[in-house]
Amino acid sequence: MECDILACCHFVSENLAKFPKTSEYVKSRLCFGDYEKCNRHRTYLGFGVEDIPFDFDLSDTENMHKIRECLQNKATACK
């Protein structure tokens, strides 16, 4: 099964475009495999694709926590 956000995932389509072998590996492992473990996908589930930063790395767990905390604060402030 394919990841829900593969078609609009800037990390895969643009950041990895310069590295075709890496892109192929990431796609096979995450995008067409275990995408539930992808930090971009988990952020998408919680907040939507428009809130995922362009350069958000798939495996940057520390940054993921900061972004999720920021988005949670943003969502709470908007209510």
N, C-alpha and C positions, 0 to 999 in steps of 0.2 A: 504494500500500500504506500502511496505517495504522501508526503507531508502536505498539510493544508496550505501552507504559505510558500511552497517552492516557486510558484510562478512569479511571486512578487518579492522574493528574498534577495535583497541587494547584496548580502554577503556572498551568496553563492553565485549570482549572476554577474556581479561586477568585481568584487574583491578577489574572487578566486579565478576569474577569467584569465588572468596572466599566468596561472599555474594549472594547466589542464590535467596533469596527473593527480595533483592534490584535489582538484575539483571533482574528478571522477571518483576518487577514494571517499571524499566527504559525502558525496551524493549517494554512493552505494551503502555507506555505513549509517548515515543519518537520514538523508532526504527520502530514500527509498527503503529504509530499514527502521532503525530504532529512533525515529524523530521525536518521540516523547522525551528523550533525554537531552534534546537540543535546547539550549538556553533561549534562543530566539523564539522557538516554538512555544515554550512555556510562558514567555512574556506575552506572546500573541494571544494565548488562551486567556490570560488574565486581563489584558488591556486593549487588545486590538492591534492590527498591523501598523496603523498610522503612528503609533507611539513608540515603535521600536527604532532606536537610533540607527542611522545608516551604517556606521562602522562597528556595531555591536558584534563582537567575536562570539562564535558558537560555543567556545569552551571557557570563556572568561567568567568564572563563577562569581568572583568578587565584584566585578562590574555589574553582573546581573542582579545581585542583591541591592546594590546602590540604585540601579535603574528602577527595579521593582518598588523599592521603598519610595523613591521620588514619585513614581506614577501613582502609588497608593495614596500618598499625601495629596497629590494633584486631584485625584478622584474624590477624596474626602472633602477637599476645599471647595469643589464645584457643587457639592450637594447642599 
